[in-house]
Amino acid sequence: MTRRNRVAGVPEDLATILRDVGALVLMQAALMTLTAGVAVVFREWYAALSFLIAGGVTAGFGGVARNRFQDAPNPRMKHGMIIAAGGWFTTAIFGATPFFLAAHLTPVSVLDSYVAAGANYEPIQVGSATTMSSLAYFQNPLHAMFESMSGWTGSGLTMAIHEPSLPRAFQWWRSLIQWVGGVGVIVLTTAILARPGSGSYALYRAETREERIHPSILHTVKTVWRIFVLYTVFAVAVLFVAILTSEPRLSLFETFWQALNHAMTGLSTGGFSVTDNSIASYDSPFIETVLLPIMALGAIAFPVHYAVLYDREFRLLVSDLQTRWLLGLFVAGAFVLSLQNAAVLTAAFEPTAAYFGFDSADSTAVRDSVFQFVSALSCTGFQSSPIGKWGAGGKLIVSGAMVLGGAAGSTVGGIKIIRGYTISKGIQWEFSRVFLPSSAIVNARIGDRVLDRNEMSEEFSEAAIVSLLWLILLLTGSLVLINVTDSAFGYADALFEVASAQGNVGLSTGITGPSMSPLGEGMMILNMWIGRLEIIPVLVFLRSALFGLEP
């Protein structure tokens, strides 16, 4: 019996995993240090201290793991999946520490200074005193973990129910981790590591991005980030104009601050906000209309962006399978949801700001339906309407959009359009074979690819297995949640909430919040984690934790 190879006293498989998870954690430590600087700029000294302490602890862990096991071999696919799953979870744990530390270190008098004059929020108990700053909710470590996981996975569900009462540094931190997490913390670190070859590709594929823009994975990642930064600058500019020209008028700095944060979380399809009621706070058809293309951009695959921007292949917006279906679903889904909500008008659709000159309840239903369907299918999670007051039919339509999601190779969650399309083609393919002789050669076409029998069986099986597991977890989670949730909410609400968490969306019917059941909250943390990694890496991680990495 041969002795397994070891690195620094541990098996080399474990060394490989620890080294690369350490690199992920080091990246987060750098982001924490940057955010401490933001806190200093705003003179938020307790927030700065919290980020410095959290950054030091995070850097210590990451540095030890990275340096001690630097001689470990490059990861293979099995390592990549474990690093993806374990890395995201570890990143969320360390990302929770600034929330937890600041909630405990900041005196009540300072917490109160973050609450705008005249605000009337529910008081939060802090020792023998109370405050209305939502930062105090993160004294509960479960709430801090929920916020971090929601941020890094781009989910957008929040325990900070009044975001304006957070310090600026934490508003920025929430936006930053969604912006980085949208492209992928592992993709970012792969670029930093600059380690080309199969090892980097194992990490890249394990985070569910199969398509390369360039032959080199490193060049692909750098190009993705260039595109993302370019779009972010564009989104900040157009949102700045939209917010500046809307009522009520804000100061130039506040306008820029809200435009910056909403551009980062909108383009990354994350959905965190810095206003009290997400996009509903503006009650502005203009701002909602401006956000529609920003959310859509985040749901289109990066190879399509590259081809359009660099090669001027505008035809891909129509000829690319996923993009064509995404745009078609935006139109069809918004139309169906508008009909549903206009037919079942509820208190959620009282006339508000006129939309293209119309201010009836029907107009409000159409306006909210268009925005919310695009927000759901793009997995952004910006909310312009009190969805909890919608009819069950409207909630179920939006739930379906959150389950499906946008294009693979983009920033979205959900099952992905390409899997849904592959399953539908697979069913047609299997059905057509029934009427043909056994000797017939039946190929299938998916986009520009023609697949033979074995290739189609393999792709159909992969798509069906992932989708089935996704739906099983969705139904299981919704059954758990409905049994631990207030009786005021029905099953449609519970299904909606779990679909939002597992699809990494962020829309809510009102169940998610600091008063929800700890069991439900913990389950939704797992839903967000599993949904971000598309299940298989998490299953590989759990299997390896129980039985090791050997076959």
VMD Tcl script that draws the C-alpha trace (Angstrom):
set ca {
  {0.00 0.00 0.00}
  {1.62 3.26 -1.13}
  {1.66 6.30 1.04}
  {-0.17 9.26 -0.44}
  {1.86 12.34 -1.37}
  {1.77 15.09 1.21}
  {2.48 18.84 1.15}
  {3.48 20.54 4.40}
  {2.19 17.56 6.34}
  {-1.26 17.25 4.74}
  {-2.46 15.18 1.75}
  {-1.74 16.97 -1.50}
  {-5.44 17.01 -2.49}
  {-6.28 18.93 0.67}
  {-3.23 21.15 0.21}
  {-4.40 22.13 -3.27}
  {-7.84 23.01 -1.96}
  {-6.55 25.00 1.03}
  {-4.07 26.93 -1.09}
  {-6.65 28.13 -3.58}
  {-9.33 28.83 -0.98}
  {-6.64 30.86 0.79}
  {-6.16 32.88 -2.40}
  {-9.89 33.63 -2.49}
  {-9.81 34.78 1.11}
  {-6.77 36.99 0.49}
  {-8.66 38.68 -2.31}
  {-11.47 39.47 0.10}
  {-9.01 40.85 2.66}
  {-7.84 43.34 0.03}
  {-11.44 44.41 -0.61}
  {-11.96 44.86 3.12}
  {-8.89 47.10 3.31}
  {-10.25 49.18 0.43}
  {-13.59 49.50 2.23}
  {-11.81 50.57 5.45}
  {-10.47 53.44 3.35}
  {-14.02 54.32 2.28}
  {-15.04 54.36 5.94}
  {-12.17 56.73 6.76}
  {-13.23 59.08 3.96}
  {-16.70 59.27 5.52}
  {-15.23 59.46 9.05}
  {-16.99 56.28 10.07}
  {-14.30 55.26 12.52}
  {-16.01 52.23 14.03}
  {-16.79 50.87 10.58}
  {-13.15 51.45 9.58}
  {-11.97 49.60 12.68}
  {-14.32 46.72 11.96}
  {-13.08 46.35 8.39}
  {-9.43 46.55 9.47}
  {-9.89 43.86 12.12}
  {-11.90 41.66 9.75}
  {-9.36 42.25 6.99}
  {-6.48 41.32 9.29}
  {-8.12 38.09 10.41}
  {-9.09 37.23 6.84}
  {-5.59 38.00 5.51}
  {-4.04 35.91 8.28}
  {-6.08 32.86 7.40}
  {-5.67 33.30 3.67}
  {-1.96 34.08 3.86}
  {-1.14 31.02 5.95}
  {-3.12 28.71 3.67}
  {-1.73 30.26 0.50}
  {1.92 30.30 1.55}
  {2.11 27.04 3.46}
  {0.69 25.02 0.58}
  {2.14 26.99 -2.34}
  {3.91 23.86 -3.63}
  {0.65 21.92 -3.96}
  {-0.16 20.68 -7.49}
  {-2.58 22.53 -9.78}
  {-6.25 21.66 -9.27}
  {-8.04 19.12 -11.43}
  {-11.77 19.17 -12.04}
  {-12.65 17.44 -8.76}
  {-10.53 19.98 -6.88}
  {-12.07 22.85 -8.85}
  {-15.58 21.92 -7.78}
  {-14.61 21.61 -4.13}
  {-12.68 24.89 -4.25}
  {-15.69 26.58 -5.87}
  {-18.16 25.32 -3.25}
  {-15.84 25.60 -0.26}
  {-14.43 28.89 -1.48}
  {-17.81 30.55 -1.82}
  {-18.88 29.38 1.62}
  {-15.61 30.45 3.24}
  {-15.80 33.79 1.47}
  {-19.31 34.32 2.84}
  {-18.19 33.47 6.37}
  {-15.33 35.96 6.34}
  {-17.49 38.50 4.52}
  {-19.90 38.39 7.47}
  {-17.28 39.45 10.03}
  {-17.35 43.22 9.28}
  {-21.15 43.27 9.74}
  {-20.90 41.38 13.02}
  {-17.98 43.40 14.40}
  {-19.42 46.80 13.50}
  {-22.80 45.92 15.04}
  {-21.05 45.15 18.33}
  {-18.34 47.83 18.32}
  {-20.43 50.84 17.28}
  {-22.02 52.73 20.22}
  {-25.75 53.37 20.11}
  {-25.21 57.13 19.86}
  {-23.14 56.60 16.70}
  {-25.68 54.11 15.30}
  {-28.36 56.75 15.75}
  {-26.31 59.24 13.73}
  {-26.76 57.07 10.65}
  {-30.56 57.36 10.81}
  {-31.99 60.25 8.81}
  {-33.90 62.91 10.76}
  {-37.59 62.15 10.84}
  {-37.19 58.45 10.05}
  {-39.58 56.23 11.97}
  {-38.25 52.69 11.84}
  {-38.89 49.83 14.23}
  {-36.52 50.16 17.23}
  {-33.85 47.47 17.62}
  {-32.70 46.41 21.06}
  {-28.98 46.98 21.71}
  {-28.21 46.05 25.30}
  {-30.39 48.27 27.48}
  {-30.90 50.85 24.71}
  {-32.53 50.89 21.29}
  {-31.59 52.22 17.87}
  {-33.27 52.47 14.49}
  {-30.10 51.74 12.49}
  {-30.36 48.43 10.62}
  {-26.67 47.83 11.35}
  {-27.77 46.64 14.80}
  {-29.50 43.61 13.26}
  {-26.07 42.16 12.50}
  {-25.35 41.56 16.16}
  {-27.00 38.26 15.32}
  {-24.27 36.21 13.55}
  {-26.90 34.39 11.46}
  {-28.12 37.72 10.07}
  {-24.54 38.74 9.27}
  {-23.93 35.45 7.49}
  {-27.19 35.81 5.56}
  {-26.23 39.31 4.36}
  {-22.77 38.20 3.29}
  {-23.99 35.10 1.47}
  {-26.71 37.13 -0.23}
  {-24.14 39.67 -1.33}
  {-21.45 37.33 -2.62}
  {-23.95 35.12 -4.45}
  {-25.72 38.13 -5.98}
  {-29.01 37.20 -4.33}
  {-30.04 40.59 -2.96}
  {-32.30 39.39 -0.14}
  {-31.42 41.39 2.96}
  {-31.66 41.60 6.72}
  {-30.91 45.35 6.55}
  {-34.51 46.31 5.94}
  {-33.69 50.06 6.04}
  {-30.54 50.41 3.97}
  {-30.24 54.23 4.34}
  {-29.66 53.69 8.08}
  {-26.42 51.80 7.38}
  {-23.04 53.57 7.41}
  {-21.83 54.54 3.93}
  {-18.99 52.03 4.21}
  {-21.48 49.18 4.59}
  {-23.67 50.45 1.77}
  {-20.50 50.37 -0.36}
  {-19.44 46.94 0.96}
  {-22.77 45.39 0.07}
  {-22.58 46.81 -3.46}
  {-18.92 45.86 -3.87}
  {-19.32 42.21 -2.96}
  {-22.27 41.90 -5.34}
  {-20.29 43.58 -8.10}
  {-17.31 41.25 -7.61}
  {-19.48 38.21 -6.95}
  {-21.52 38.89 -10.08}
  {-18.59 38.13 -12.35}
  {-17.36 35.54 -9.90}
  {-14.92 35.64 -7.07}
  {-13.14 32.61 -8.50}
  {-12.91 34.18 -11.96}
  {-11.38 37.29 -10.38}
  {-8.87 35.30 -8.40}
  {-7.97 33.20 -11.44}
  {-6.96 36.44 -13.14}
  {-4.95 37.51 -10.09}
  {-3.19 34.16 -9.84}
  {-2.20 34.40 -13.52}
  {-1.74 30.65 -13.56}
  {-2.65 29.49 -17.08}
  {-3.38 25.93 -18.03}
  {-5.75 23.21 -16.97}
  {-5.66 24.23 -13.31}
  {-7.19 27.64 -14.00}
  {-9.71 26.13 -16.41}
  {-10.79 23.66 -13.71}
  {-11.66 26.60 -11.45}
  {-13.30 28.47 -14.32}
  {-15.50 25.54 -15.38}
  {-16.40 24.65 -11.78}
  {-17.98 28.08 -11.47}
  {-20.23 27.11 -14.40}
  {-18.63 29.21 -17.13}
  {-17.91 26.84 -20.03}
  {-17.47 29.29 -22.88}
  {-14.10 30.90 -23.57}
  {-13.73 34.24 -25.33}
  {-10.04 33.55 -26.00}
  {-8.05 30.29 -26.07}
  {-6.32 31.47 -22.90}
  {-8.54 31.36 -19.82}
  {-6.55 34.21 -18.29}
  {-7.18 36.47 -21.30}
  {-10.83 35.49 -21.20}
  {-11.16 36.57 -17.58}
  {-9.37 39.87 -18.20}
  {-11.63 40.61 -21.15}
  {-14.72 39.82 -19.08}
  {-13.59 42.32 -16.47}
  {-12.84 45.01 -19.05}
  {-16.34 44.63 -20.46}
  {-17.85 44.67 -16.97}
  {-16.01 47.84 -15.93}
  {-16.97 49.56 -19.20}
  {-20.64 48.73 -18.69}
  {-20.47 49.87 -15.07}
  {-19.19 53.31 -16.07}
  {-21.97 53.54 -18.66}
  {-24.60 52.47 -16.12}
  {-23.40 55.00 -13.52}
  {-23.60 57.81 -16.09}
  {-27.14 57.06 -17.31}
  {-28.46 56.44 -13.80}
  {-26.89 59.68 -12.59}
  {-28.84 61.59 -15.23}
  {-32.05 59.68 -14.50}
  {-31.90 60.22 -10.74}
  {-30.76 63.84 -11.08}
  {-33.78 64.72 -13.22}
  {-36.33 62.88 -11.05}
  {-38.26 64.14 -8.07}
  {-37.45 64.74 -5.28}
  {-34.18 66.36 -6.31}
  {-31.15 65.08 -4.42}
  {-27.75 66.65 -3.86}
  {-25.13 65.96 -6.52}
  {-23.19 63.67 -4.19}
  {-26.26 61.70 -3.11}
  {-27.30 61.38 -6.74}
  {-23.87 60.03 -7.66}
  {-23.80 57.71 -4.64}
  {-27.15 56.14 -5.49}
  {-26.26 55.90 -9.19}
  {-22.94 54.22 -8.38}
  {-24.38 51.65 -6.02}
  {-27.41 50.82 -8.15}
  {-25.25 50.57 -11.27}
  {-22.95 48.09 -9.52}
  {-25.74 45.92 -8.15}
  {-27.95 46.26 -11.24}
  {-25.32 45.28 -13.77}
  {-24.12 42.39 -11.58}
  {-27.78 41.30 -11.28}
  {-27.39 41.46 -7.51}
  {-30.17 43.80 -6.44}
  {-28.92 45.32 -3.19}
  {-30.13 48.91 -2.84}
  {-29.20 51.99 -0.82}
  {-32.77 53.29 -0.68}
  {-35.52 52.27 1.69}
  {-37.79 50.38 -0.69}
  {-35.42 49.44 -3.49}
  {-36.42 51.08 -6.79}
  {-39.96 51.72 -5.50}
  {-38.47 54.55 -3.43}
  {-38.12 56.66 -6.58}
  {-41.62 55.99 -7.94}
  {-40.12 57.08 -11.26}
  {-41.05 55.49 -14.59}
  {-37.95 57.12 -16.10}
  {-35.54 55.48 -13.65}
  {-37.29 52.13 -14.04}
  {-37.05 52.40 -17.84}
  {-33.34 53.26 -17.67}
  {-32.73 50.24 -15.45}
  {-34.34 47.78 -17.88}
  {-31.38 47.64 -20.34}
  {-28.89 47.66 -17.46}
  {-30.49 44.57 -15.95}
  {-30.74 42.94 -19.38}
  {-27.03 43.52 -20.07}
  {-26.14 41.53 -16.96}
  {-28.23 38.59 -18.18}
  {-26.52 38.27 -21.59}
  {-23.52 35.95 -21.90}
  {-20.12 37.65 -21.90}
  {-18.98 36.03 -25.19}
  {-21.90 37.80 -26.89}
  {-20.88 41.13 -25.33}
  {-17.35 40.60 -26.56}
  {-18.45 39.77 -30.11}
  {-20.71 42.83 -30.26}
  {-18.22 45.28 -28.73}
  {-14.97 44.07 -30.27}
  {-16.01 42.38 -33.50}
  {-19.17 44.44 -34.20}
  {-21.19 41.26 -34.68}
  {-24.54 42.86 -33.86}
  {-26.34 40.00 -35.57}
  {-25.58 37.87 -32.49}
  {-28.25 39.76 -30.59}
  {-30.69 37.89 -32.83}
  {-28.78 34.82 -33.99}
  {-27.33 33.75 -30.63}
  {-29.66 31.12 -29.18}
  {-29.66 32.30 -25.56}
  {-29.81 36.02 -26.35}
  {-32.68 35.54 -28.80}
  {-34.68 33.54 -26.28}
  {-33.81 35.94 -23.44}
  {-35.10 38.97 -25.34}
  {-38.14 37.04 -26.52}
  {-38.93 35.88 -23.01}
  {-38.59 39.43 -21.69}
  {-41.31 40.56 -24.11}
  {-43.59 37.53 -23.82}
  {-43.26 37.19 -20.05}
  {-43.87 40.88 -19.41}
  {-46.96 40.72 -21.64}
  {-48.41 37.66 -19.88}
  {-47.66 39.06 -16.43}
  {-49.24 42.39 -17.40}
  {-52.42 40.61 -18.48}
  {-52.45 38.60 -15.25}
  {-51.99 41.58 -12.98}
  {-54.34 43.83 -14.93}
  {-57.03 41.13 -14.72}
  {-56.56 40.70 -10.96}
  {-56.02 44.23 -9.70}
  {-55.01 44.39 -6.06}
  {-54.04 47.17 -3.64}
  {-50.50 46.94 -5.02}
  {-51.59 48.65 -8.23}
  {-53.01 51.93 -7.04}
  {-52.32 54.73 -9.54}
  {-48.98 56.42 -8.83}
  {-46.59 58.26 -11.16}
  {-48.00 58.36 -14.68}
  {-46.40 55.91 -17.10}
  {-46.23 57.37 -20.62}
  {-49.13 59.65 -19.77}
  {-51.37 57.00 -18.18}
  {-51.99 56.88 -14.44}
  {-54.76 54.31 -14.00}
  {-54.49 51.16 -11.90}
  {-54.17 49.16 -15.12}
  {-51.23 51.31 -16.16}
  {-49.55 50.73 -12.80}
  {-50.09 46.98 -13.17}
  {-48.46 47.01 -16.62}
  {-45.59 49.23 -15.48}
  {-44.84 47.08 -12.43}
  {-45.24 43.85 -14.41}
  {-42.74 44.88 -17.08}
  {-40.13 45.97 -14.57}
  {-40.58 43.03 -12.21}
  {-40.50 40.40 -14.94}
  {-37.24 41.77 -16.38}
  {-35.86 42.02 -12.84}
  {-36.87 38.40 -12.15}
  {-35.69 36.78 -15.40}
  {-32.40 38.69 -15.26}
  {-32.10 37.61 -11.60}
  {-31.44 41.22 -10.57}
  {-34.00 41.52 -7.80}
  {-34.68 45.26 -7.94}
  {-38.20 45.76 -6.63}
  {-40.61 48.46 -7.75}
  {-43.84 47.00 -6.39}
  {-45.07 45.39 -3.14}
  {-45.18 41.88 -4.61}
  {-46.55 40.47 -1.36}
  {-49.82 42.21 -2.23}
  {-50.01 40.68 -5.71}
  {-52.36 37.84 -6.58}
  {-51.03 34.27 -6.43}
  {-50.98 34.02 -10.23}
  {-48.62 36.96 -10.60}
  {-46.32 35.57 -7.92}
  {-46.16 32.19 -9.65}
  {-45.31 33.74 -13.03}
  {-42.47 35.71 -11.46}
  {-41.36 32.58 -9.59}
  {-41.10 30.75 -12.92}
  {-38.92 33.53 -14.31}
  {-36.63 33.36 -11.27}
  {-36.33 29.59 -11.60}
  {-35.32 29.80 -15.26}
  {-32.97 32.80 -15.13}
  {-31.00 34.31 -18.00}
  {-28.11 33.15 -20.16}
  {-25.35 30.82 -19.05}
  {-22.02 32.66 -19.12}
  {-23.56 35.82 -17.65}
  {-23.96 37.05 -14.06}
  {-27.36 35.42 -13.47}
  {-28.56 32.55 -11.32}
  {-31.40 30.11 -12.00}
  {-31.42 26.99 -14.15}
  {-30.38 29.04 -17.23}
  {-32.04 29.39 -20.62}
  {-29.71 26.96 -22.38}
  {-30.70 24.13 -20.02}
  {-34.39 24.83 -20.46}
  {-33.92 24.86 -24.23}
  {-31.83 21.67 -24.18}
  {-34.50 19.86 -22.18}
  {-37.25 20.95 -24.58}
  {-35.17 19.86 -27.59}
  {-34.32 16.59 -25.85}
  {-37.98 15.81 -25.31}
  {-38.72 16.56 -28.98}
  {-35.75 14.40 -30.01}
  {-36.85 11.44 -27.88}
  {-40.41 11.79 -29.14}
  {-39.36 11.87 -32.81}
  {-37.36 8.66 -32.40}
  {-40.54 6.77 -31.48}
  {-41.84 7.09 -35.04}
  {-38.58 6.19 -36.79}
  {-36.93 2.81 -37.37}
  {-34.19 1.85 -34.92}
  {-31.59 2.12 -37.70}
  {-32.44 5.77 -38.41}
  {-29.83 8.40 -37.58}
  {-31.51 11.19 -35.68}
  {-29.39 14.29 -35.02}
  {-30.42 17.27 -32.96}
  {-29.59 20.93 -33.47}
  {-28.92 23.26 -30.53}
  {-28.05 26.71 -31.81}
  {-25.25 26.31 -34.35}
  {-24.30 22.83 -33.15}
  {-25.49 19.56 -34.64}
  {-25.35 16.76 -32.07}
  {-25.34 13.05 -32.75}
  {-27.19 10.53 -30.61}
  {-24.51 10.17 -27.94}
  {-23.83 13.88 -27.70}
  {-27.52 14.71 -27.43}
  {-28.06 12.04 -24.78}
  {-25.18 13.43 -22.74}
  {-26.32 17.06 -22.94}
  {-29.94 16.20 -22.32}
  {-29.01 14.10 -19.28}
  {-26.82 16.84 -17.79}
  {-29.48 19.50 -18.25}
  {-32.26 17.26 -16.94}
  {-30.29 16.10 -13.87}
  {-29.28 19.63 -12.80}
  {-32.78 20.97 -13.43}
  {-34.44 18.11 -11.56}
  {-32.14 18.53 -8.56}
  {-32.79 22.28 -8.68}
  {-36.56 21.75 -8.62}
  {-36.37 19.13 -5.84}
  {-34.42 21.54 -3.65}
  {-36.86 24.33 -4.52}
  {-39.91 22.29 -3.51}
  {-38.22 20.95 -0.39}
  {-37.18 24.44 0.68}
  {-40.63 25.90 0.06}
  {-42.26 23.16 2.16}
  {-39.87 23.85 5.02}
  {-40.40 27.60 4.77}
  {-44.20 27.50 4.70}
  {-44.16 25.46 7.91}
  {-41.99 27.94 9.83}
  {-43.51 31.13 8.43}
  {-46.30 33.31 9.74}
  {-49.75 32.10 8.73}
  {-50.37 35.40 6.94}
  {-48.24 34.07 4.08}
  {-49.45 31.35 1.72}
  {-47.60 28.66 -0.20}
  {-47.19 30.91 -3.24}
  {-45.28 33.33 -1.00}
  {-43.00 30.59 0.35}
  {-42.34 29.18 -3.12}
  {-41.59 32.69 -4.38}
  {-39.13 33.38 -1.55}
  {-37.17 30.15 -2.00}
  {-37.11 30.61 -5.78}
  {-35.71 34.08 -5.18}
  {-32.99 32.79 -2.84}
  {-32.02 29.74 -4.91}
  {-32.18 31.70 -8.16}
  {-29.97 34.40 -6.60}
  {-32.57 37.05 -7.41}
  {-33.60 39.05 -4.31}
  {-37.29 39.80 -4.85}
  {-39.38 39.23 -1.75}
  {-43.02 38.92 -0.74}
  {-42.12 40.06 2.77}
  {-41.09 36.78 4.41}
  {-37.37 37.54 4.45}
  {-36.32 39.77 7.32}
  {-34.79 39.82 10.80}
  {-37.93 38.39 12.38}
  {-38.09 35.28 10.20}
  {-37.53 31.80 11.63}
  {-33.83 30.93 12.19}
  {-34.50 27.57 10.50}
  {-35.95 29.31 7.46}
  {-33.10 31.81 7.41}
  {-30.45 29.11 7.65}
  {-32.15 27.11 4.92}
  {-32.20 30.13 2.61}
  {-28.47 30.67 3.18}
  {-27.98 27.14 1.85}
  {-30.40 27.84 -1.03}
  {-28.35 30.87 -2.06}
  {-25.07 28.95 -1.82}
  {-26.36 25.93 -3.73}
  {-28.06 28.08 -6.36}
  {-24.93 30.10 -7.06}
  {-22.86 26.97 -7.69}
  {-25.64 25.12 -9.56}
  {-25.82 22.20 -7.14}
  {-23.23 19.75 -8.54}
  {-20.12 21.40 -6.99}
  {-21.91 21.53 -3.63}
  {-22.79 17.83 -3.88}
  {-19.17 17.03 -4.80}
  {-18.04 19.11 -1.82}
  {-20.37 17.28 0.59}
  {-19.47 13.88 -0.83}
  {-15.75 14.65 -0.48}
  {-16.21 15.89 3.09}
  {-17.85 12.58 4.01}
  {-15.94 10.06 1.89}
  {-12.81 11.77 0.58}
  {-11.68 12.46 -2.97}
  {-11.01 8.93 -4.08}
  {-13.49 7.33 -6.56}
}
mol new
graphics top color blue
foreach p $ca { graphics top sphere $p radius 0.5 }
foreach p [lrange $ca 0 end-1] q [lrange $ca 1 end] { graphics top cylinder $p $q radius 0.2 }
display resetview
